[in-house]
């Protein structure tokens, strides 16, 4: 070979151009399914829950039946998981029997200063609406939201 540097340069440019061409492919993205049916249409947009009730609900043992009053309707279900970790974290998952496919997940954590924070969601992956637990004016409230306002696919 008369010009080895030229051959190396051509090979490098060929490899670089193929990398650049293939890197321009956009990654696959799941488009939101905005036509998902709504599950909680007959329930209010806000459901207040007492802190004492939530603390008691988080302490329910696995396998027990529970009922959560949500306006004029009650969420009926069975505790499918109840876990306590590190003496300051508790979690419970309730599978609903009257709202098809929905699960209520509640978690409680005790901070070093002794305050308790509770978080949770009531949702079904097959439906377009859900509830998120938030604290408003020192009271916990389940607030109805759109599924894709919270979940990105």
ZAMARGU-4260 file (C-alpha; in steps of 0.2 Angstrom, whole numbers, plus 5000, padded with zeros to 4 digits):
<rodrens>
0) 5000/5000/5000 | 5007/5017/4995 | 4996/5027/5007 | 4992/5018/5023 | 4986/5034/5032
5) 4974/5037/5018 | 4966/5020/5019 | 4965/5022/5038 | 4956/5039/5036 | 4944/5032/5024
10) 4940/5017/5035 | 4937/5029/5050 | 4926/5040/5040 | 4916/5026/5034 | 4913/5019/5052
15) 4909/5037/5059 | 4896/5040/5045 | 4888/5023/5049 | 4887/5027/5067 | 4880/5044/5064
20) 4867/5038/5052 | 4861/5024/5064 | 4860/5035/5079 | 4847/5046/5071 | 4834/5033/5073
25) 4821/5039/5086 | 4818/5027/5101 | 4801/5018/5101 | 4789/5028/5111 | 4772/5022/5117
30) 4758/5034/5113 | 4746/5037/5127 | 4729/5028/5125 | 4717/5042/5128 | 4702/5031/5124
35) 4705/5020/5140 | 4688/5018/5149 | 4685/5028/5165 | 4683/5017/5181 | 4678/5031/5194
40) 4665/5041/5184 | 4652/5039/5198 | 4664/5045/5212 | 4667/5062/5218 | 4683/5072/5212
45) 4689/5073/5230 | 4686/5060/5244 | 4692/5066/5262 | 4699/5053/5273 | 4703/5054/5291
50) 4721/5052/5296 | 4716/5040/5310 | 4707/5029/5297 | 4722/5029/5286 | 4734/5023/5300
55) 4722/5009/5305 | 4720/5004/5286 | 4739/5003/5284 | 4740/4991/5300 | 4727/4979/5293
60) 4734/4961/5291 | 4736/4952/5274 | 4720/4942/5269 | 4708/4954/5279 | 4693/4961/5270
65) 4691/4980/5271 | 4679/4994/5266 | 4684/5012/5262 | 4669/5025/5261 | 4671/5035/5245
70) 4656/5047/5244 | 4640/5037/5242 | 4650/5022/5237 | 4662/5011/5246 | 4678/5003/5240
75) 4677/4985/5245 | 4693/4974/5244 | 4705/4962/5252 | 4722/4966/5258 | 4735/4956/5247
80) 4750/4963/5255 | 4755/4971/5271 | 4773/4975/5275 | 4783/4984/5289 | 4801/4988/5287
85) 4814/4997/5298 | 4802/5001/5311 | 4797/5017/5302 | 4790/5011/5285 | 4773/5002/5283
90) 4764/4998/5267 | 4748/4990/5262 | 4740/4985/5245 | 4721/4982/5244 | 4714/4974/5228
95) 4696/4980/5225 | 4682/4968/5223 | 4669/4980/5216 | 4681/4991/5205 | 4687/4979/5192
100) 4706/4979/5192 | 4709/4993/5204 | 4722/4992/5218 | 4724/5004/5233 | 4742/5006/5238
105) 4745/5016/5255 | 4762/5019/5262 | 4767/5027/5279 | 4784/5033/5285 | 4789/5040/5301
110) 4802/5054/5300 | 4815/5056/5313 | 4806/5071/5321 | 4791/5059/5324 | 4779/5066/5310
115) 4770/5053/5300 | 4769/5055/5281 | 4756/5045/5271 | 4755/5043/5253 | 4745/5032/5241
120) 4736/5029/5225 | 4720/5020/5219 | 4722/5015/5201 | 4719/5002/5188 | 4732/5000/5173
125) 4717/4996/5161 | 4708/5013/5165 | 4710/5031/5161 | 4707/5038/5179 | 4715/5036/5196
130) 4715/5044/5213 | 4731/5051/5222 | 4732/5054/5240 | 4737/5071/5245 | 4737/5082/5261
135) 4726/5097/5261 | 4724/5108/5276 | 4730/5095/5288 | 4718/5082/5281 | 4721/5068/5268
140) 4711/5069/5252 | 4710/5056/5238 | 4710/5068/5222 | 4704/5061/5205 | 4716/5063/5191
145) 4719/5058/5173 | 4730/5042/5171 | 4742/5050/5159 | 4744/5066/5170 | 4754/5054/5182
150) 4760/5040/5172 | 4772/5041/5157 | 4774/5026/5146
</rodrens>
